[in-house]
Amino acid sequence: MNPAEAYQRCEEITRTEARNFSYGIRLLPKPKRQAMSALYAMARRIDDVGDGPLPTSQKLARLAELRADVDTLAAGGAPNPDDPVLVGLAHAVGRYPIPAAALHEIIAGCEQDAVGRRYDTPEDTEEYCRLVAGSVGRLSLGVFGAKGDQHVASELADVLGVALQLTNILRDIVEDRDMGRVYLPASDIERFGCAPDLTGPSDAVGALVAFEAERAERHFAEGLGLLDMLDRRSRACTGAMAGIYRRLLARIASSPTAVLSGRLSLSTAEKLKVAVRSLAGATA
């Protein structure tokens, strides 16, 4: 499989599986869009193992196989020529200074999902968010590039990733609970008088969600400082993705108990409006 064919498949995966993510990626020039699609497709593959139906032992074995695939790519080895995701990712890593080893962090986060880790403190929850989302921000910087202090850019990408993932966690409380997962800090859950599995009382869960939404918003306010360090198209891409999630967070904050009734989302028109504003240079 040649890189063009591989990228085409990766872009199909991104359009189908990552509707929020894809609004931002569309704003990039083609080479960067292809590379970002390959990164997303690999991250999705890892995540699908963590969320899939396999027994824990088989999930961990499959994640170990994916870790080996990442090691091969990071070392400059040849991928399986019949695997579009690996072919596309290998080409992207050869084209841009992508820190492929950061994919290990996504794998580590999914391993926590597989074994059912408990998150006792806000720091525990933030560490998980940095593994599964902050890492994606740092991988993306390899494609985008950044002006100024690279350490500062990397840290802001981490903070923005935490904001995005906290928003996901709040949106998906019921879905995660049904999978036996609770990501919000146990210390906060106890403080607000909620059941450990967040089954109620609804008013208490709502108060907890509002509190955690304020924490996520603080991360957005800090992490969006990254936009000033990016070129116009990369800024638009990042601003669109962050803007969609920030608007979703605002909706959650305005009606915290609504997350107990089903997954909240923005309409296609709202997402397009955010994307257009981001391309025009508006802040998320």
DADAWO-V282171 format. One record per residue. N is the residue number from 1. SS is DSSP state (H for helix, E for strand, - for the rest). D_CENTER is the distance of its C-alpha to the mean C-alpha in whole Angstrom. Layout:
BEGIN
n = <N	N>
ss = <SS	SS>
d_center = <D_CENTER	D_CENTER>
END
This chain:
BEGIN
n = <1	2	3	4	5	6	7	8	9	10	11	12	13	14	15	16	17	18	19	20	21	22	23	24	25	26	27	28	29	30	31	32	33	34	35	36	37	38	39	40	41	42	43	44	45	46	47	48	49	50	51	52	53	54	55	56	57	58	59	60	61	62	63	64	65	66	67	68	69	70	71	72	73	74	75	76	77	78	79	80	81	82	83	84	85	86	87	88	89	90	91	92	93	94	95	96	97	98	99	100	101	102	103	104	105	106	107	108	109	110	111	112	113	114	115	116	117	118	119	120	121	122	123	124	125	126	127	128	129	130	131	132	133	134	135	136	137	138	139	140	141	142	143	144	145	146	147	148	149	150	151	152	153	154	155	156	157	158	159	160	161	162	163	164	165	166	167	168	169	170	171	172	173	174	175	176	177	178	179	180	181	182	183	184	185	186	187	188	189	190	191	192	193	194	195	196	197	198	199	200	201	202	203	204	205	206	207	208	209	210	211	212	213	214	215	216	217	218	219	220	221	222	223	224	225	226	227	228	229	230	231	232	233	234	235	236	237	238	239	240	241	242	243	244	245	246	247	248	249	250	251	252	253	254	255	256	257	258	259	260	261	262	263	264	265	266	267	268	269	270	271	272	273	274	275	276	277	278	279	280	281	282	283	284>
ss = <-	-	H	H	H	H	H	H	H	H	H	H	H	H	H	H	H	-	H	H	H	H	H	H	H	-	-	-	-	H	H	H	H	H	H	H	H	H	H	H	H	H	H	H	H	H	H	H	H	H	H	-	-	-	-	H	H	H	H	H	H	H	H	H	H	H	H	H	H	H	H	H	H	H	-	-	-	-	-	-	-	-	-	H	H	H	H	H	H	H	H	H	H	H	H	-	-	-	-	H	H	H	H	H	H	H	H	H	H	H	H	H	H	H	H	-	-	-	-	-	-	H	H	H	H	H	H	H	H	H	H	H	H	H	H	H	H	H	H	H	H	H	H	H	-	-	-	-	-	H	H	H	H	H	H	H	H	H	H	H	H	H	H	H	H	H	H	H	H	H	H	-	H	H	H	H	H	H	-	-	-	-	-	-	-	H	H	H	H	H	H	-	-	-	-	-	-	-	-	-	-	H	H	H	H	H	H	H	H	H	H	H	H	H	H	H	H	H	H	H	H	H	H	H	H	H	H	H	H	-	-	H	H	H	H	H	H	H	H	H	H	H	H	H	H	H	H	H	H	H	H	H	H	H	-	H	H	H	H	H	-	-	-	-	-	-	-	H	H	H	H	H	H	H	H	H	H	H	H	-	-	-	-	->
d_center = <28	28	25	25	25	22	20	21	20	17	17	18	15	13	15	16	13	10	12	10	9	12	14	13	13	17	18	18	21	21	21	18	17	18	16	13	13	14	11	9	12	12	9	10	13	12	10	13	15	14	14	17	21	22	24	22	25	24	20	21	23	21	18	21	21	18	18	22	20	18	21	23	21	21	25	25	26	27	24	26	27	27	23	21	18	19	22	20	17	21	22	19	19	23	23	20	20	16	16	16	16	13	12	14	12	9	13	14	11	12	16	16	15	18	20	19	19	20	18	22	21	18	18	17	14	13	13	11	8	9	9	6	4	7	8	6	8	11	11	11	14	16	16	16	19	19	23	24	23	21	20	20	17	15	15	14	11	10	12	10	6	8	10	7	6	10	10	8	11	14	13	13	16	19	17	16	19	21	19	20	17	17	15	16	19	22	24	23	23	27	28	27	29	27	27	25	23	23	25	27	29	27	29	27	24	24	25	22	19	21	21	18	17	19	17	14	16	17	14	14	17	17	14	15	18	16	17	21	20	19	21	22	20	17	17	17	14	12	14	14	10	10	14	13	11	13	16	14	15	18	19	18	20	23	23	22	23	22	19	22	23	20	17	17	16	17	20	20	22	20	17	20	21	18	18	21	22	19	21	24	23	22	20	17>
END
